[in-house]
């Protein structure tokens, strides 16, 4: 008789608690350091800058839900590495995203630029902050 195959134990999921919760793209901080191509005309810069500040994201331990002006999506992700200042996540599409934290902010690299996101404080978090 052959032995039955053993099933592998479930791989524990990594969770970076800094990431959990709601975040919103911040146009002002993103544009403050944006490096524009010399060839881009002012009207195109204005249009392009208008794309930022609308994306809202809600991170749970396994999923991120995104809302961009009413266009919503939900994607699975997995934390693959983290350190004191950042986390690397693997999207369901196979893309790795490196997120860098600074207090209640995080940023992601967009080529030689970066997009900033600010944590959206829930009403319960705001009330707790006022009490302390």
C-alpha positions in Angstrom: 0.0 0.0 0.0 1.2 3.5 -0.8 1.0 6.3 1.7 -1.6 9.0 1.2 -0.2 12.3 0.0 0.1 14.9 2.7 -1.5 18.2 2.0 0.7 21.3 2.5 -0.3 23.4 5.5 -1.9 26.7 4.6 0.6 29.4 4.0 0.1 32.1 6.6 -0.7 35.5 5.0 1.5 38.5 5.8 -0.4 41.5 6.8 1.1 45.0 7.1 -1.3 46.9 9.4 0.0 50.3 8.2 -1.6 49.6 4.8 -5.1 48.6 6.2 -7.9 51.2 5.9 -8.9 53.9 3.5 -6.6 56.1 1.4 -7.1 58.9 -1.2 -4.8 60.2 -3.9 -3.5 63.7 -3.0 -3.2 65.9 -6.1 -1.5 68.9 -4.2 1.3 66.8 -2.8 1.8 64.8 -6.0 2.0 67.9 -8.2 4.2 69.8 -5.8 7.2 67.6 -6.8 6.1 66.5 -10.3 8.8 66.7 -13.0 7.1 67.6 -16.2 8.5 66.9 -19.7 9.7 70.1 -21.3 7.5 69.4 -24.3 4.2 69.3 -22.4 2.2 72.4 -23.0 0.4 74.2 -20.0 -3.1 73.1 -21.0 -2.0 69.4 -21.2 -0.3 69.8 -17.8 -3.5 71.1 -16.3 -5.5 68.3 -17.8 -3.0 65.7 -16.6 -2.9 67.2 -13.0 -6.7 66.9 -12.9 -6.3 63.1 -13.1 -4.9 63.0 -9.5 -6.8 63.4 -6.3 -9.8 61.2 -7.2 -8.7 57.6 -6.6 -9.9 56.2 -3.3 -8.6 52.8 -2.1 -9.7 50.6 0.8 -7.2 47.9 1.9 -8.2 44.8 3.9 -5.8 42.0 4.7 -6.4 40.3 1.3 -8.2 42.8 -1.0 -8.0 46.3 -2.2 -11.2 48.1 -3.4 -10.6 51.0 -5.7 -13.0 53.8 -6.6 -12.1 56.3 -9.3 -15.0 58.7 -9.9 -17.6 55.9 -9.5 -15.6 53.3 -11.4 -15.1 50.6 -8.8 -12.9 47.5 -8.8 -11.7 44.9 -6.3 -8.4 43.1 -6.6 -6.7 40.5 -4.5 -3.2 41.2 -3.3 -0.6 39.6 -1.2 2.1 41.2 1.0 5.4 39.7 -0.2 7.9 41.8 1.9 8.0 44.6 4.3 10.5 46.7 6.2 10.4 49.7 8.5 9.5 52.2 5.8 7.7 50.2 3.1 5.8 47.2 1.9 5.9 45.3 -1.4 2.6 43.7 -2.5 1.8 41.3 -5.4 -1.4 42.1 -7.3 -3.5 39.3 -8.7 -2.2 40.4 -12.1 1.3 39.5 -11.1 2.5 43.1 -10.8 4.6 44.0 -7.8 3.9 47.4 -6.2 6.3 49.0 -3.7 4.5 51.3 -1.2 6.6 53.7 0.9 5.1 55.1 4.2 5.6 58.5 5.8 3.3 59.0 8.8 -0.3 59.1 7.5 0.9 59.2 3.9 2.2 56.7 1.4 3.7 57.1 -2.0 4.2 54.9 -5.1 6.7 55.4 -7.8 5.4 56.5 -11.2 8.5 56.5 -13.3 10.7 59.3 -12.0 7.7 60.8 -10.2 5.6 59.6 -7.4 1.9 59.7 -6.5 1.0 60.5 -2.9 -1.9 59.0 -0.9 -3.3 60.3 2.4 -5.0 58.1 5.0 -8.7 58.8 5.3 -9.5 58.9 8.9 -12.7 57.1 9.9 -15.1 59.0 12.2 -14.2 56.5 15.1 -10.5 57.2 14.6 -11.1 60.9 14.5 -13.1 60.8 17.8 -10.4 58.6 19.4 -7.7 61.1 18.4 -9.7 64.0 19.9 -10.1 62.1 23.2 -6.4 61.4 23.6 
